[in-house]
């Protein structure tokens, strides 16, 4: 029994869902998202909620039941309120500047790094060391944030680098002085 798959998805006002044979489209005030649905999964709309069920008890359909429900719920949340990830730059001389729609990062390299947003993504800066990545597709927002973080991962010895806001970096102890010889 899928605990996640059996939960109904509440549809807020202003959001419409169109369910075709193998495609579900969610439209809302922030935009529109579409997702293909596998054959063994059935979506039914009842008033202000969507129910996800599976046709058979095959292992593949059981695995997809909760996944499809989570994807559709994320689509509903994305078109109604959107998603946001915040990255912070920690380190002396690490800063970010707006350049058009993209951002220009100084991460301790000899050159600056230009990052352009994917379609549907916007960058918002707070100060010179916080980047807010906003969009309606949860997967794309997370992917863009992960790619920016990958440019300079947090150093485990010094803590410098690009990290998610609130992320705890486990610090390692550095070399201790040699006492014997």
N, C-alpha and C positions, 0 to 999 in steps of 0.2 A: 504494500500500500504506500503510495507516494504522499507524504505529508504536505510537501510544497505543492505538488500538482493538483491536489484536491481543493486547495484554498481558492475561493472565487476572487476575481480581479475587479475591484471597484472602479467604475468609470466616473471621473469627476465631470462637472458640467462644463460644456465647451469642448469636450473631446468626443469625436465620433470614431467608431470602429466599423470597417467594412471587411466582412469575412467572405472570401471567394473559396474556390475548391482547395487550392494549395497556397494561397497568399492571403495574409492579413495586413490591412493598411490602417494605420492609426493617424488621424488628423487632429491637430489641436492648435491653440493660439501661438505656439512657438514654431510649428512646422509640421512636417509629415514624415512618417517612417513606414517602411514595409518589411515584411519578413516572410520567407517561405516556410510552410509547415509540412512536415513529413506525412505520408499517407496514413499511418496508423493512429494519428492524433486528430481529435475532433474538437473544434471550438464552437460553442453555442453562446449566443447573446440573449440574456434575459433582463429586460429593463435597463437597470444601471449597473449591471455586472456581467462579466464574461466567465464562463466555466470551461475548463480544459479537461478532456477525458480521453481515454485510449480505447481503441476498438478491441484489442486482444491483450492477453497477458504475456506476450512474448517478451523476452529479456530486453530486446532492442526498444520496444515500445515503452516498457517501464522506465528505461533510462532516459528516453526523450520526454516523458510526461512532465517531470519537474522542470526540465530545461526549457521547454517551450513555454510553460507557464511563466517562468522567470523572465524570459525574453520579451514576452508580450507585456508583462507588468512593467518592465523597464522602459518599453516603448511608450506606454501610457504615462508614466512619470516623466519621461523625457519631453514629450510634446506639451505637457501641462506646466511643469516647473523647471525642467532642464537639469543638467548635471554640472558639477564644478569640482575641479581638483586644484589645490594650491601647492606650488613648489616654492621653496625658499633656498636662496643662495647663501651659503655660509662660508666665509673666508675673506681674508684681506684682499681687496681689489676685485672681488667677485661682484659683478653688477649686471643689470639688465636695462636696456633702453628700447623704447618703441621705435620701429622703423617701418612706416606704412602700416600694413595689417599685421606684419610679422614682428619679431623681436630680435634684438642684437645682444648676444651674450658675451661677456668677458669672464672667462673661467680660468685664468691663470696661464693660458697658452700664449704663444707669441702673436696670435691673430684672434680676431673676433669671430664668433660663429653666428651666422644669420639663420633663423628658423622661421619658415613661412607656415602659416596654419593650413590644415587640410580644409576641405569644403565643409561648412557648417560649424567650424571652430573659431572662437574669438579669444584673443589674449587681452587680459586686463592687468595692468601693473599697479602695485601699491609700493611706493617708495622706489628704491633701486635694487631691492633684493627679494621681492615677492612677485610671483607670476600666477595669476588665476586663469585657468584654462576652462572655458565654458562651451557647452554644446548640448544638443538634444540626444545624441547617440552615446550611451554610456561606454560602449566598447571603444569608440573612436577617441573620446576624451581620455580614457585610460591609456590608450596606445600612444597618443601625442605626449602625455605626461611622462610615460615610461621612456619614450625616445629622448626627451629633453634631459631626464634624469641620467640616462645612459651616457650623455656627453661628458659628465664628470661625476661619477658615483661618489658617495661620501667615503672619505678615507677613514679606515678603522683606527688609525693611530692618532690623527689630528682632528678628525670630525669635519674637515673641510669638504665642500662639494655641494651638489644639488640634491636636496632631499624633499620628501613630501612634508607638508606642514604637520607638525606633531609627531613625526617619525623619530623613534629613539634609535640612535646609532650606538651599537655596543662597541665600546672602545677597548682596544688591546693595550697591554702594558708595553712600553718601548723597551729597548735594550737596557739592561742594567750594567753598571760599570763592572769591568773585570776585576776581581779581587785577587786572583791567584795567577801564578805565572809559571 
